[in-house]
Structures are given as structure tokens and as C-alpha cells.
Amino acid sequence: MTQEAEPKSARVVVADDQTVVREGIVMLLGLLPGIEVVGAAGDGEEAVALVAGLAPDVVLMDLRMPRCDGVEATRRIRADHPGTQVVVLTTFADDESLFPALAAGARGYLTKDAGGDEIVRAVHSVLSGDAGLSPGIQRRLLERLSETERGPAASSEPPDGLTAREMEVLLLIAEGLSNAEIARRLHVSTATVKTHINNLFTKTRLKDRAQAVRYAYAKGLVRPPVG
């Protein structure tokens, strides 16, 4: 009688800018069945480089990182290395984090209070073609769908060819944030913010921030305050 071969372990890269957190995740994953950690990155740029060199099955991706954040890194990885899936593993479960990450191509989304078993399930779910979402994230997506069905909601499809990051910058402009405040919120440089603003102004043919705010409301990207 032939002995069945053990299932192949998923080759995983961990990306997190906090050294203690990153090392803790790597240590935890090393104890879990069906997971092989092949690399660890301190920011999105390193994650993209590791994927290019190692071709892992899955990246566990933090979102708020310097140089290149998790959303942009996810977009680049999914565009250039479609054989690698991305599961977000972050502290943040707000809409401003969740939806841009999924729009960029992440197939899974977990918060850092997820247990080891939940991480394993998410990794193997995305490899089998399913979504790897925590129960709380699934509820939030269902709530958003329910809100959409009840009435007009902010558009989820970026207009005028805007990228997910340009959309984020536009929405922060609509909140009244300065370039420096946007840079701190997104953990990028003010020069990067200026580049995104120039790109979105070119695509939308806007001339200034006031026009950008009006554009965001006109496109249904933000709602007027109630009351």
C-alpha cells in the first residue's frame, strides 16, 4: 500500500515594519503546520524585492509601512507576480484600510489578533482560490453591500483611471488634510504625496484642492455631513 504524500507547505514571506512584531509572526508561523517562512521584509519595497527573488506562494502583508506601504506593495506584487497571493495582516480593520487593500488585489484580510489556526486557514484558502477573510471582515463587507442596496453609496470604482493610492490621497484632501498630514497618515514622504496629487490632478483635469474637494463630492466618493 502506497503512503500518501504530505500536503506541500505554503511558502510565505512576512512584511511588517516593526521588528518585534515581524519576528514574532515569523516565530509563530514556524510552529504552524503547512507553512514555510522563506523571507521577511521591513517595508513594502523589500517585500516586492523578496517576491521577485523568492516567488513565494503568499505574502502576509502589513499595511502601514514606510517607503512603500502595504496597499502599493500589494498592487505591484499582484501586477508583476500574479502567482503570489497577498493576505493582509494588520492592526487596522477600518474601511479606509480594508477596501483599498482588497481593490489592490489582496485575497485575504486578517487583523493581528488572529490566531495561528486562522492564519493557516487564510493562507490555504487564498491558495485554493477562495478568500481568506476573518469573520469580522466578512461582516463588514456584508454591511457595505447592505448599505449599497439600501441607497446611493460612495463609488467603489475609482473614476478617471485613478489608482487606489490616488483615491486615498483625494479622500484625505476632501477631509481637509494638508500634504504633511496626508504624508503622516499614509506613512510616506511629502514628496510622494505631491507626486500623487500631481498625478490625480492631471487625470481629473483639476487645478487646485478646492476643485478636488468638489470633484470628490460630485463623484459620490464622499458624502456631505448630515445635520
Buried (B, 14 or more C-beta within 10 A) or exposed (E): EEEEEEEEBBBBBBBBBBEEBBEBBBEBBEEBEBBBBBBBBBBBBBBBEBBEEBEBBBBBBBBBBEBBBBBBBBBBBBEEBEEBBBBBBBEBBEEEBBBBBBBBBBBBBBBBEBEEEBBBBBBBBBBEEEBBBBEBBEEBBEEBEEEEEEEEEBEEEBBEEBBBBBBBBBBBBBEEBEBEBBBEBBBBEBEBBBBBBEBBBEBBEBEEBEBBBEBBEEBEBBEEEEE
